[in-house]
Amino acid sequence: MYELNDIVEMRKGHPCGANAWKIVRMGADMKVVCQGCQRQVTLTRHDFDKRFKRVLEKANED
């Protein structure tokens, strides 16, 4: 589904106009960074799963 450092799309866009988020922390809480303005947002796993729409770009596995 999604992994650390993936770029994901959420159901609602950020007020800056971007709708791409990078996952930087996974656990009980999810920390994501807006790819438009670099704002960091922490969501519970439950809230993240409700707002998650799709993976835009998978993380490099190198």
PyMOL Python script that loads the backbone (N, CA, C, O; Angstrom):
from pymol import cmd

cmd.read_pdbstr("""\
ATOM      1  N   MET A   1       0.834  -1.182   0.000  1.00  0.00           N
ATOM      2  CA  MET A   1       0.000   0.000   0.000  1.00  0.00           C
ATOM      3  C   MET A   1       0.883   1.251   0.000  1.00  0.00           C
ATOM      4  O   MET A   1       1.107   1.833  -1.062  1.00  0.00           O
ATOM      5  N   TYR A   2       1.382   1.674   1.139  1.00  0.00           N
ATOM      6  CA  TYR A   2       2.290   2.815   1.206  1.00  0.00           C
ATOM      7  C   TYR A   2       3.423   2.479   2.160  1.00  0.00           C
ATOM      8  O   TYR A   2       3.271   1.664   3.070  1.00  0.00           O
ATOM      9  N   GLU A   3       4.563   3.123   1.933  1.00  0.00           N
ATOM     10  CA  GLU A   3       5.754   2.874   2.736  1.00  0.00           C
ATOM     11  C   GLU A   3       6.428   4.198   3.066  1.00  0.00           C
ATOM     12  O   GLU A   3       6.023   5.252   2.575  1.00  0.00           O
ATOM     13  N   LEU A   4       7.450   4.135   3.893  1.00  0.00           N
ATOM     14  CA  LEU A   4       8.221   5.307   4.263  1.00  0.00           C
ATOM     15  C   LEU A   4       8.826   5.951   3.023  1.00  0.00           C
ATOM     16  O   LEU A   4       9.319   5.245   2.143  1.00  0.00           O
ATOM     17  N   ASN A   5       8.797   7.262   2.940  1.00  0.00           N
ATOM     18  CA  ASN A   5       9.335   8.089   1.853  1.00  0.00           C
ATOM     19  C   ASN A   5       8.530   8.036   0.562  1.00  0.00           C
ATOM     20  O   ASN A   5       8.975   8.579  -0.449  1.00  0.00           O
ATOM     21  N   ASP A   6       7.363   7.402   0.561  1.00  0.00           N
ATOM     22  CA  ASP A   6       6.476   7.459  -0.604  1.00  0.00           C
ATOM     23  C   ASP A   6       5.835   8.844  -0.688  1.00  0.00           C
ATOM     24  O   ASP A   6       5.638   9.510   0.328  1.00  0.00           O
ATOM     25  N   ILE A   7       5.514   9.268  -1.905  1.00  0.00           N
ATOM     26  CA  ILE A   7       4.745  10.488  -2.124  1.00  0.00           C
ATOM     27  C   ILE A   7       3.299  10.047  -2.340  1.00  0.00           C
ATOM     28  O   ILE A   7       3.008   9.258  -3.239  1.00  0.00           O
ATOM     29  N   VAL A   8       2.392  10.568  -1.503  1.00  0.00           N
ATOM     30  CA  VAL A   8       0.996  10.135  -1.559  1.00  0.00           C
ATOM     31  C   VAL A   8       0.068  11.321  -1.810  1.00  0.00           C
ATOM     32  O   VAL A   8       0.428  12.475  -1.580  1.00  0.00           O
ATOM     33  N   GLU A   9      -1.129  11.007  -2.286  1.00  0.00           N
ATOM     34  CA  GLU A   9      -2.178  12.007  -2.483  1.00  0.00           C
ATOM     35  C   GLU A   9      -3.234  11.788  -1.411  1.00  0.00           C
ATOM     36  O   GLU A   9      -3.615  10.654  -1.118  1.00  0.00           O
ATOM     37  N   MET A  10      -3.703  12.892  -0.828  1.00  0.00           N
ATOM     38  CA  MET A  10      -4.750  12.822   0.188  1.00  0.00           C
ATOM     39  C   MET A  10      -6.075  13.261  -0.431  1.00  0.00           C
ATOM     40  O   MET A  10      -6.093  13.839  -1.518  1.00  0.00           O
ATOM     41  N   ARG A  11      -7.173  12.992   0.254  1.00  0.00           N
ATOM     42  CA  ARG A  11      -8.499  13.329  -0.278  1.00  0.00           C
ATOM     43  C   ARG A  11      -8.698  14.838  -0.429  1.00  0.00           C
ATOM     44  O   ARG A  11      -9.330  15.284  -1.387  1.00  0.00           O
ATOM     45  N   LYS A  12      -8.170  15.620   0.500  1.00  0.00           N
ATOM     46  CA  LYS A  12      -8.268  17.077   0.404  1.00  0.00           C
ATOM     47  C   LYS A  12      -6.867  17.649   0.241  1.00  0.00           C
ATOM     48  O   LYS A  12      -5.915  17.163   0.852  1.00  0.00           O
ATOM     49  N   GLY A  13      -6.748  18.677  -0.580  1.00  0.00           N
ATOM     50  CA  GLY A  13      -5.455  19.319  -0.786  1.00  0.00           C
ATOM     51  C   GLY A  13      -5.085  20.221   0.382  1.00  0.00           C
ATOM     52  O   GLY A  13      -5.931  20.564   1.208  1.00  0.00           O
ATOM     53  N   HIS A  14      -3.824  20.601   0.444  1.00  0.00           N
ATOM     54  CA  HIS A  14      -3.326  21.518   1.456  1.00  0.00           C
ATOM     55  C   HIS A  14      -3.714  22.940   1.058  1.00  0.00           C
ATOM     56  O   HIS A  14      -3.840  23.213  -0.136  1.00  0.00           O
ATOM     57  N   PRO A  15      -3.909  23.856   2.006  1.00  0.00           N
ATOM     58  CA  PRO A  15      -4.274  25.234   1.653  1.00  0.00           C
ATOM     59  C   PRO A  15      -3.267  25.939   0.730  1.00  0.00           C
ATOM     60  O   PRO A  15      -3.624  26.915   0.070  1.00  0.00           O
ATOM     61  N   CYS A  16      -2.030  25.468   0.676  1.00  0.00           N
ATOM     62  CA  CYS A  16      -1.044  26.087  -0.216  1.00  0.00           C
ATOM     63  C   CYS A  16      -1.316  25.727  -1.675  1.00  0.00           C
ATOM     64  O   CYS A  16      -0.735  26.332  -2.576  1.00  0.00           O
ATOM     65  N   GLY A  17      -2.187  24.755  -1.920  1.00  0.00           N
ATOM     66  CA  GLY A  17      -2.542  24.368  -3.282  1.00  0.00           C
ATOM     67  C   GLY A  17      -1.984  23.021  -3.708  1.00  0.00           C
ATOM     68  O   GLY A  17      -2.428  22.457  -4.709  1.00  0.00           O
ATOM     69  N   ALA A  18      -1.020  22.499  -2.966  1.00  0.00           N
ATOM     70  CA  ALA A  18      -0.416  21.206  -3.312  1.00  0.00           C
ATOM     71  C   ALA A  18      -1.260  20.064  -2.740  1.00  0.00           C
ATOM     72  O   ALA A  18      -1.970  20.238  -1.749  1.00  0.00           O
ATOM     73  N   ASN A  19      -1.173  18.904  -3.374  1.00  0.00           N
ATOM     74  CA  ASN A  19      -1.883  17.727  -2.866  1.00  0.00           C
ATOM     75  C   ASN A  19      -0.961  16.515  -2.845  1.00  0.00           C
ATOM     76  O   ASN A  19      -1.424  15.375  -2.890  1.00  0.00           O
ATOM     77  N   ALA A  20       0.343  16.760  -2.777  1.00  0.00           N
ATOM     78  CA  ALA A  20       1.330  15.683  -2.702  1.00  0.00           C
ATOM     79  C   ALA A  20       2.019  15.767  -1.342  1.00  0.00           C
ATOM     80  O   ALA A  20       2.456  16.838  -0.922  1.00  0.00           O
ATOM     81  N   TRP A  21       2.109  14.634  -0.664  1.00  0.00           N
ATOM     82  CA  TRP A  21       2.688  14.562   0.673  1.00  0.00           C
ATOM     83  C   TRP A  21       3.721  13.449   0.710  1.00  0.00           C
ATOM     84  O   TRP A  21       3.504  12.380   0.139  1.00  0.00           O
ATOM     85  N   LYS A  22       4.847  13.690   1.378  1.00  0.00           N
ATOM     86  CA  LYS A  22       5.885  12.672   1.557  1.00  0.00           C
ATOM     87  C   LYS A  22       5.774  12.114   2.971  1.00  0.00           C
ATOM     88  O   LYS A  22       5.718  12.872   3.940  1.00  0.00           O
ATOM     89  N   ILE A  23       5.742  10.792   3.089  1.00  0.00           N
ATOM     90  CA  ILE A  23       5.672  10.138   4.398  1.00  0.00           C
ATOM     91  C   ILE A  23       7.081  10.105   4.987  1.00  0.00           C
ATOM     92  O   ILE A  23       7.982   9.500   4.407  1.00  0.00           O
ATOM     93  N   VAL A  24       7.273  10.755   6.142  1.00  0.00           N
ATOM     94  CA  VAL A  24       8.598  10.789   6.765  1.00  0.00           C
ATOM     95  C   VAL A  24       8.654  10.017   8.076  1.00  0.00           C
ATOM     96  O   VAL A  24       9.745   9.765   8.588  1.00  0.00           O
ATOM     97  N   ARG A  25       7.500   9.632   8.637  1.00  0.00           N
ATOM     98  CA  ARG A  25       7.483   8.828   9.860  1.00  0.00           C
ATOM     99  C   ARG A  25       6.248   7.951   9.837  1.00  0.00           C
ATOM    100  O   ARG A  25       5.150   8.401   9.508  1.00  0.00           O
ATOM    101  N   MET A  26       6.447   6.681  10.196  1.00  0.00           N
ATOM    102  CA  MET A  26       5.330   5.739  10.268  1.00  0.00           C
ATOM    103  C   MET A  26       5.327   5.075  11.632  1.00  0.00           C
ATOM    104  O   MET A  26       6.379   4.811  12.213  1.00  0.00           O
ATOM    105  N   GLY A  27       4.157   4.815  12.125  1.00  0.00           N
ATOM    106  CA  GLY A  27       3.986   4.157  13.414  1.00  0.00           C
ATOM    107  C   GLY A  27       2.540   4.341  13.818  1.00  0.00           C
ATOM    108  O   GLY A  27       1.647   4.305  12.971  1.00  0.00           O
ATOM    109  N   ALA A  28       2.298   4.540  15.115  1.00  0.00           N
ATOM    110  CA  ALA A  28       0.940   4.838  15.565  1.00  0.00           C
ATOM    111  C   ALA A  28       0.504   6.188  15.012  1.00  0.00           C
ATOM    112  O   ALA A  28      -0.675   6.403  14.732  1.00  0.00           O
ATOM    113  N   ASP A  29       1.466   7.096  14.858  1.00  0.00           N
ATOM    114  CA  ASP A  29       1.240   8.392  14.223  1.00  0.00           C
ATOM    115  C   ASP A  29       1.994   8.433  12.909  1.00  0.00           C
ATOM    116  O   ASP A  29       3.040   7.800  12.762  1.00  0.00           O
ATOM    117  N   MET A  30       1.461   9.176  11.957  1.00  0.00           N
ATOM    118  CA  MET A  30       2.096   9.340  10.649  1.00  0.00           C
ATOM    119  C   MET A  30       2.507  10.799  10.511  1.00  0.00           C
ATOM    120  O   MET A  30       1.690  11.694  10.728  1.00  0.00           O
ATOM    121  N   LYS A  31       3.760  11.048  10.155  1.00  0.00           N
ATOM    122  CA  LYS A  31       4.205  12.415   9.887  1.00  0.00           C
ATOM    123  C   LYS A  31       4.402  12.540   8.391  1.00  0.00           C
ATOM    124  O   LYS A  31       5.123  11.750   7.780  1.00  0.00           O
ATOM    125  N   VAL A  32       3.755  13.541   7.800  1.00  0.00           N
ATOM    126  CA  VAL A  32       3.853  13.781   6.368  1.00  0.00           C
ATOM    127  C   VAL A  32       4.299  15.218   6.138  1.00  0.00           C
ATOM    128  O   VAL A  32       4.032  16.101   6.953  1.00  0.00           O
ATOM    129  N   VAL A  33       4.983  15.444   5.017  1.00  0.00           N
ATOM    130  CA  VAL A  33       5.479  16.769   4.661  1.00  0.00           C
ATOM    131  C   VAL A  33       4.844  17.176   3.341  1.00  0.00           C
ATOM    132  O   VAL A  33       4.899  16.434   2.361  1.00  0.00           O
ATOM    133  N   CYS A  34       4.238  18.366   3.322  1.00  0.00           N
ATOM    134  CA  CYS A  34       3.646  18.896   2.098  1.00  0.00           C
ATOM    135  C   CYS A  34       4.763  19.168   1.099  1.00  0.00           C
ATOM    136  O   CYS A  34       5.772  19.780   1.449  1.00  0.00           O
ATOM    137  N   GLN A  35       4.593  18.722  -0.136  1.00  0.00           N
ATOM    138  CA  GLN A  35       5.617  18.906  -1.158  1.00  0.00           C
ATOM    139  C   GLN A  35       5.553  20.289  -1.801  1.00  0.00           C
ATOM    140  O   GLN A  35       6.418  20.633  -2.607  1.00  0.00           O
ATOM    141  N   GLY A  36       4.537  21.089  -1.455  1.00  0.00           N
ATOM    142  CA  GLY A  36       4.433  22.446  -1.974  1.00  0.00           C
ATOM    143  C   GLY A  36       5.128  23.461  -1.085  1.00  0.00           C
ATOM    144  O   GLY A  36       5.912  24.279  -1.566  1.00  0.00           O
ATOM    145  N   CYS A  37       4.839  23.412   0.232  1.00  0.00           N
ATOM    146  CA  CYS A  37       5.362  24.431   1.154  1.00  0.00           C
ATOM    147  C   CYS A  37       6.249  23.853   2.255  1.00  0.00           C
ATOM    148  O   CYS A  37       6.741  24.606   3.096  1.00  0.00           O
ATOM    149  N   GLN A  38       6.464  22.547   2.272  1.00  0.00           N
ATOM    150  CA  GLN A  38       7.311  21.848   3.242  1.00  0.00           C
ATOM    151  C   GLN A  38       6.761  21.859   4.671  1.00  0.00           C
ATOM    152  O   GLN A  38       7.514  21.622   5.615  1.00  0.00           O
ATOM    153  N   ARG A  39       5.474  22.128   4.845  1.00  0.00           N
ATOM    154  CA  ARG A  39       4.851  22.090   6.165  1.00  0.00           C
ATOM    155  C   ARG A  39       4.736  20.641   6.628  1.00  0.00           C
ATOM    156  O   ARG A  39       4.345  19.770   5.851  1.00  0.00           O
ATOM    157  N   GLN A  40       5.079  20.377   7.899  1.00  0.00           N
ATOM    158  CA  GLN A  40       4.976  19.032   8.457  1.00  0.00           C
ATOM    159  C   GLN A  40       3.665  18.896   9.222  1.00  0.00           C
ATOM    160  O   GLN A  40       3.285  19.787   9.983  1.00  0.00           O
ATOM    161  N   VAL A  41       2.983  17.782   9.016  1.00  0.00           N
ATOM    162  CA  VAL A  41       1.709  17.512   9.680  1.00  0.00           C
ATOM    163  C   VAL A  41       1.779  16.112  10.270  1.00  0.00           C
ATOM    164  O   VAL A  41       2.228  15.176   9.609  1.00  0.00           O
ATOM    165  N   THR A  42       1.334  15.968  11.518  1.00  0.00           N
ATOM    166  CA  THR A  42       1.270  14.664  12.169  1.00  0.00           C
ATOM    167  C   THR A  42      -0.195  14.258  12.294  1.00  0.00           C
ATOM    168  O   THR A  42      -1.025  15.015  12.797  1.00  0.00           O
ATOM    169  N   LEU A  43      -0.492  13.052  11.828  1.00  0.00           N
ATOM    170  CA  LEU A  43      -1.846  12.500  11.890  1.00  0.00           C
ATOM    171  C   LEU A  43      -1.791  11.146  12.582  1.00  0.00           C
ATOM    172  O   LEU A  43      -0.776  10.452  12.521  1.00  0.00           O
ATOM    173  N   THR A  44      -2.885  10.771  13.239  1.00  0.00           N
ATOM    174  CA  THR A  44      -2.950   9.404  13.750  1.00  0.00           C
ATOM    175  C   THR A  44      -3.038   8.467  12.555  1.00  0.00           C
ATOM    176  O   THR A  44      -3.435   8.887  11.468  1.00  0.00           O
ATOM    177  N   ARG A  45      -2.680   7.224  12.740  1.00  0.00           N
ATOM    178  CA  ARG A  45      -2.747   6.240  11.652  1.00  0.00           C
ATOM    179  C   ARG A  45      -4.182   6.129  11.138  1.00  0.00           C
ATOM    180  O   ARG A  45      -4.406   6.012   9.933  1.00  0.00           O
ATOM    181  N   HIS A  46      -5.149   6.165  12.051  1.00  0.00           N
ATOM    182  CA  HIS A  46      -6.563   6.075  11.666  1.00  0.00           C
ATOM    183  C   HIS A  46      -6.963   7.249  10.764  1.00  0.00           C
ATOM    184  O   HIS A  46      -7.594   7.044   9.727  1.00  0.00           O
ATOM    185  N   ASP A  47      -6.597   8.483  11.156  1.00  0.00           N
ATOM    186  CA  ASP A  47      -6.922   9.660  10.341  1.00  0.00           C
ATOM    187  C   ASP A  47      -6.207   9.618   8.998  1.00  0.00           C
ATOM    188  O   ASP A  47      -6.787   9.971   7.972  1.00  0.00           O
ATOM    189  N   PHE A  48      -4.943   9.183   9.003  1.00  0.00           N
ATOM    190  CA  PHE A  48      -4.196   9.084   7.747  1.00  0.00           C
ATOM    191  C   PHE A  48      -4.872   8.099   6.798  1.00  0.00           C
ATOM    192  O   PHE A  48      -5.030   8.388   5.612  1.00  0.00           O
ATOM    193  N   ASP A  49      -5.271   6.940   7.312  1.00  0.00           N
ATOM    194  CA  ASP A  49      -5.917   5.928   6.470  1.00  0.00           C
ATOM    195  C   ASP A  49      -7.241   6.430   5.889  1.00  0.00           C
ATOM    196  O   ASP A  49      -7.589   6.085   4.760  1.00  0.00           O
ATOM    197  N   LYS A  50      -7.985   7.243   6.654  1.00  0.00           N
ATOM    198  CA  LYS A  50      -9.235   7.803   6.144  1.00  0.00           C
ATOM    199  C   LYS A  50      -8.974   8.827   5.042  1.00  0.00           C
ATOM    200  O   LYS A  50      -9.746   8.913   4.087  1.00  0.00           O
ATOM    201  N   ARG A  51      -7.891   9.609   5.162  1.00  0.00           N
ATOM    202  CA  ARG A  51      -7.611  10.689   4.208  1.00  0.00           C
ATOM    203  C   ARG A  51      -6.771  10.252   3.017  1.00  0.00           C
ATOM    204  O   ARG A  51      -6.708  10.961   2.012  1.00  0.00           O
ATOM    205  N   PHE A  52      -6.126   9.094   3.115  1.00  0.00           N
ATOM    206  CA  PHE A  52      -5.262   8.588   2.045  1.00  0.00           C
ATOM    207  C   PHE A  52      -6.081   8.272   0.802  1.00  0.00           C
ATOM    208  O   PHE A  52      -7.156   7.678   0.890  1.00  0.00           O
ATOM    209  N   LYS A  53      -5.558   8.678  -0.374  1.00  0.00           N
ATOM    210  CA  LYS A  53      -6.251   8.394  -1.632  1.00  0.00           C
ATOM    211  C   LYS A  53      -5.454   7.425  -2.490  1.00  0.00           C
ATOM    212  O   LYS A  53      -5.975   6.381  -2.883  1.00  0.00           O
ATOM    213  N   ARG A  54      -4.185   7.754  -2.792  1.00  0.00           N
ATOM    214  CA  ARG A  54      -3.362   6.862  -3.619  1.00  0.00           C
ATOM    215  C   ARG A  54      -1.898   7.253  -3.507  1.00  0.00           C
ATOM    216  O   ARG A  54      -1.564   8.354  -3.070  1.00  0.00           O
ATOM    217  N   VAL A  55      -1.025   6.325  -3.912  1.00  0.00           N
ATOM    218  CA  VAL A  55       0.416   6.580  -3.954  1.00  0.00           C
ATOM    219  C   VAL A  55       0.737   7.203  -5.307  1.00  0.00           C
ATOM    220  O   VAL A  55       0.406   6.640  -6.351  1.00  0.00           O
ATOM    221  N   LEU A  56       1.381   8.363  -5.285  1.00  0.00           N
ATOM    222  CA  LEU A  56       1.778   9.029  -6.525  1.00  0.00           C
ATOM    223  C   LEU A  56       3.137   8.539  -7.002  1.00  0.00           C
ATOM    224  O   LEU A  56       3.364   8.370  -8.200  1.00  0.00           O
ATOM    225  N   GLU A  57       4.049   8.311  -6.040  1.00  0.00           N
ATOM    226  CA  GLU A  57       5.415   7.909  -6.391  1.00  0.00           C
ATOM    227  C   GLU A  57       5.976   7.034  -5.281  1.00  0.00           C
ATOM    228  O   GLU A  57       5.970   7.418  -4.111  1.00  0.00           O
ATOM    229  N   LYS A  58       6.462   5.856  -5.656  1.00  0.00           N
ATOM    230  CA  LYS A  58       7.054   4.948  -4.677  1.00  0.00           C
ATOM    231  C   LYS A  58       8.464   5.417  -4.330  1.00  0.00           C
ATOM    232  O   LYS A  58       9.141   6.030  -5.156  1.00  0.00           O
ATOM    233  N   ALA A  59       8.901   5.128  -3.109  1.00  0.00           N
ATOM    234  CA  ALA A  59      10.253   5.467  -2.674  1.00  0.00           C
ATOM    235  C   ALA A  59      11.264   4.585  -3.396  1.00  0.00           C
ATOM    236  O   ALA A  59      10.973   3.437  -3.729  1.00  0.00           O
ATOM    237  N   ASN A  60      12.446   5.128  -3.633  1.00  0.00           N
ATOM    238  CA  ASN A  60      13.527   4.332  -4.229  1.00  0.00           C
ATOM    239  C   ASN A  60      13.973   3.283  -3.235  1.00  0.00           C
ATOM    240  O   ASN A  60      14.109   3.577  -2.047  1.00  0.00           O
ATOM    241  N   GLU A  61      14.201   2.076  -3.693  1.00  0.00           N
ATOM    242  CA  GLU A  61      14.596   0.981  -2.810  1.00  0.00           C
ATOM    243  C   GLU A  61      16.086   0.691  -2.908  1.00  0.00           C
ATOM    244  O   GLU A  61      16.513  -0.428  -2.628  1.00  0.00           O
ATOM    245  N   ASP A  62      16.883   1.680  -3.301  1.00  0.00           N
ATOM    246  CA  ASP A  62      18.336   1.488  -3.456  1.00  0.00           C
ATOM    247  C   ASP A  62      19.032   1.428  -2.125  1.00  0.00           C
ATOM    248  O   ASP A  62      20.252   1.272  -2.073  1.00  0.00           O
TER     249      ASP A  62
END
""", "prot")
cmd.dss("prot")
cmd.show_as("cartoon", "prot")
cmd.util.cbc("prot")
cmd.orient("prot")
